[in-house]
Amino acid sequence: MKKVIIAIDGHSACGKSTLAKSLAKELKYVYIDSGAMYRAITFYALQNDYILEDGTVLKSQLLDDLNKINISFNYNSVTGKSDTFLNGINVEEEIRKMNVSKSVSAISKLKEVRTKLVDFQRKLGKHKGVVMDGRDIGTVVFPDAELKLWVTANIEVRTARRYKELLEKGQQISLDEVRDNVNFRDLQDSSRKESPLKRANDCKDIDNSTLSKNETLHLAVGYANDAIVSH
């Protein structure tokens, strides 16, 4: 059976990564977390003090180091998922923390960073049979993807999901702080000059505000099977 590319876009904490992982597993496709790539570079910038306390990015210093940054994914047999590695070091836990979440939008809007990662993402999807989620996958990375999904949920649902996720990882944070971060990232991602977050005209919409994970997956699998058959 012919394989296709499935691009999943949406705002932060809308459940797109959860859906993408489940869909990839269902189809026996490769899952690629584009957001983890931007988080890894953000973590690198934080570790090297290229992001100041006021959020200012020392752009020239970071760009000078871009060729030194190597991102890879390795399967974790314990969790059954792929972990993100930065220059050979597992940073999966570190890149999910709030300090990275607060700064990732500032890094993501840098043209040079996006150029580097879009090229990398396209190479990963060259042989198709991939599910990739992010914010510009269906509009920039794979504008000709056979299936594009736009996943959304209301702000309160997204805030609650992210809050629960962070608490489960042992991070001490308030619900208001999480809501502020989600709103901030929505604004930054949608208004940035380089590859802003926007809905592709030819995508399928999934609002999972009131849907369970299984119900959301069921919808996506239906769309995917239709795309595979028609292509």
N, C-alpha and C positions, 0 to 999 in steps of 0.2 A: 504493500500500500504506500502511495506517495506521501512523503512527509511535508509538513508546512511550517511556516514561522507564525507563532502566536505572540502578538504584542499586547501587553496589558499596561494601561496607564491609569493614573488617578492621583488624587491628593494623598497626603500623608495619613497613615492610620486608617485607610479605607478598606484594608483587608486584601489588597492586591497581591502582596507577597505570599500570604497564606494560600490564596486562591492559585497563584502561579505554581507554587510547590506541589499542591494537591493535583492540579491539572497535569503537570509534567509527569507526576508519578502514575496517574491514571492512563496517560497516553504512552508511557515509557519514553518520554522525551527528556531532553536535557533542560534543567532549570538554570537560568542565569539571573542573578540578582544585581541589576545595574546600580541600584542604590547603594549597595555595599561597596562598590568601587569608589563612589564619591565620598562615602564615609571613611574609607581607608585613606584617601588623600587628605581629608579633613583631619583625621587622627595624626597623620604624618606632620601636617602643618602645626597642630597643637603641640606635639612632642618637640618640635624644633622652634617653638615660640614665634611662629610666623603669623599667629593670630593674637592680636593684643587684647587686653581686658575689655576695651570698648567695642570689640568686634572688628576692628580694622585689620585687613589682611595685608601682610607685607608681600605684595604680589611679586615683585621682582625676585625676591629671595626664593619664593616657592617655585616660580617658573624656572629659575636656574637649576632647581633640583628635580624637575619633572622627569628627566631621563634616568634619574637614579631610583625612581619609584617603580617597583614591580609588584603587580597585584596578581594573585592566583587563587584558585579554589581547589580544595582537597576534600574528598569525601571523609566524613567522620563516622566510623562504623558504630560508635556508641549511640550517637543521636540519630543516625540515619539521614543526616543532612550534610551539605557541603559547608565547610568553614572557610572564612576569608583569611588569606595570608598576605601580609605586607612585607616585602623583601625577605620572604622565607619564614616569617614569624606569625603565628596564629594570633589574629587580633579580633576574632569574631565577637568576643564579649565586650572588648573595649569600644568597638565602633558603634555599639548599640546604646551607649550611655548618653545621658542628657547633655553633657558638655559637647559631645560631637553633634547631637541633634540641633543644638543651638547655633552651631557654626557651619553646618553643611551647606545651607542655602548660599552663604557668602562664597564658598568655594565652588559650588555648582554653577554659578553664573559666570565664572571666568572662561572666556572663549578658548584659551589654550588648553585648559583642563578638559573641557567638553570635547574638543577636537581629538585629544589623545584617547579619551575613553570611548568615544563613538567609533573610532577606527578599530579599537580593540573589540568592542561589542560586535561590530560587523564581521570581524574575522571569526568570532566564536559562533556566529550564526550562518556561516558560509555554506555549511552542508545541510542546513535546515533541521527539522526535528527538534526545535528549541522553543521554550516558553520563556520570554524575557519580560520583566516588569520594570516600570520606572515612571518617568514623567514626559519623556519625548520619544518613546520607543516607536509608536505608530506614526508619529509625525516627522521624525528626523532620522532615527537609527534605521528603522525598517519601514519606510513609507509604502512599500509594496507588499507588506506582510499579508498573507492570505486571510488571516483573521486578526482583527483589532478589537480589543475589549476596553471599554471605559467603565471603570469601577468607581462607585461613589457611595457615600453614606452621609447622614447629617452630622453636624459638628459635635453634638452631644454624644452620639454613638461613637464617633471616632475618638473623642477625648477619653471616654470611658475605657475603650479598648487599649489605648496607649498607656493609660494610667495603670490598668491591671497588669499589662505586660511589664512595665517598669517595676512595679511592686513585687512581682513574682521573681524578678531578677535581683531583689534586695536593695533597690535604689529608693532612698527616702526623698519623696517629692510630693508637693501638694497638687490636688486636682486642678486648681486655678493655674498653677504654673504650667501644667501639661496643656491645658486649653489655650493659654497664651502662646505656647510654642507651636501648637498645631495651627492656630490662626496666623501666626507670624510666617510660618513656612508656606501656608497657602498663598499669602500675599507675595512673598518673595519669589516663589516658584512661578506664579502666574504673571508677574510683572517684569521679570528679568528680561534683558535684551536678547541674550543668547538662548535659543531653543526654549522659549517659555512653555510652561505646562498648558496644554489646551487639548480639547477634544477633537480627534480626527473626524472628518466628515463621514467617512465610510466605516465607522465603528459600530459595535453592538453595545448597548448600554446595560449595565447591571447595577441597580441600586439595592445594596444589601442591608439597608438600615434595619429592616425587619425580617431579614432572611437568616437562617442558620448557615453554618459553613457548608453543610451537606447540600442544602437547597441552592446555595450559590454555585457550588461545584457542579451540581446537576444541570443548571442552566448553561454553564460554560462548556461542559462536555457536549451538550447538544449543539451548541454553536460550532465547536471544534469538529465534531463529526460531519456536520453539514459542509464546513470549509474543506475538509479532507476529501469528501466525496466529490464536491464540485470542482476541485482543482486536480 
